[in-house]
Amino acid sequence: MKEETEEVKNMSIKNPRNSLEQRRTLRRSMTDAETLFWERVRNKQILDTRFKRQYGIGPYILDFYVPKANLCIEIDGGIHNLEEVKRKDLNRDAFLERNGIHVLRFKNSEIENDIDRVVESVKLKIQTSL
């Protein structure tokens, strides 16, 4: 486990150059739920903590990443209800967890209907991760 955690510290796994253009494109075309969440967390609004959006880790692009807490936040639309996508999400989460990154997942509807609860959940996870 310690060796895999060291893998994340290796710069080659973080924001790989081969996904740079895709990450830029995703930042320009965020979903409404992602935009709403970003407006609540950007500029260190939560616990003076920096959030990064569309951040690359290995072969994956994370919706949001909190480096200080090794925390990934994924905001899932309806496509994540499909069995094939659920399997991919499980593999992705397992990869991230093996590399010391905790994963929180929220549905678009949770962001849109109760953003305050979501933000509180994220705050709590950051506090317990530090």
Secondary structure as the mmCIF struct_conf table of DSSP 4:
data_model
#
loop_
_struct_conf.conf_type_id
_struct_conf.id
_struct_conf.beg_label_comp_id
_struct_conf.beg_label_asym_id
_struct_conf.beg_label_seq_id
_struct_conf.end_label_comp_id
_struct_conf.end_label_asym_id
_struct_conf.end_label_seq_id
HELX_RH_AL_P HELX_RH_AL_P1 LYS A 2 LYS A 9
BEND BEND1 ASN A 10 ASN A 10
TURN_TY1_P TURN_TY1_P1 MET A 11 ILE A 13
STRN STRN1 LYS A 14 LYS A 14
BEND BEND2 ASN A 15 ASN A 15
HELX_RH_3T_P HELX_RH_3T_P1 ARG A 17 SER A 19
HELX_RH_AL_P HELX_RH_AL_P2 LEU A 20 ARG A 28
TURN_TY1_P TURN_TY1_P2 SER A 29 SER A 29
HELX_RH_AL_P HELX_RH_AL_P3 ASP A 32 VAL A 41
TURN_TY1_P TURN_TY1_P3 ARG A 42 ASP A 48
STRN STRN2 LYS A 52 ILE A 57
TURN_TY1_P TURN_TY1_P4 GLY A 58 PRO A 59
STRN STRN3 TYR A 60 VAL A 66
HELX_RH_3T_P HELX_RH_3T_P2 PRO A 67 ALA A 69
TURN_TY1_P TURN_TY1_P5 ASN A 70 ASN A 70
STRN STRN4 LEU A 71 ASP A 76
HELX_RH_3T_P HELX_RH_3T_P3 GLY A 78 ASN A 81
BEND BEND3 LEU A 82 LEU A 82
HELX_RH_AL_P HELX_RH_AL_P4 GLU A 83 ARG A 98
TURN_TY1_P TURN_TY1_P6 ASN A 99 GLY A 100
STRN STRN5 HIS A 102 LYS A 107
HELX_RH_AL_P HELX_RH_AL_P5 ASN A 108 ASN A 113
HELX_RH_AL_P HELX_RH_AL_P6 ILE A 115 SER A 129
#
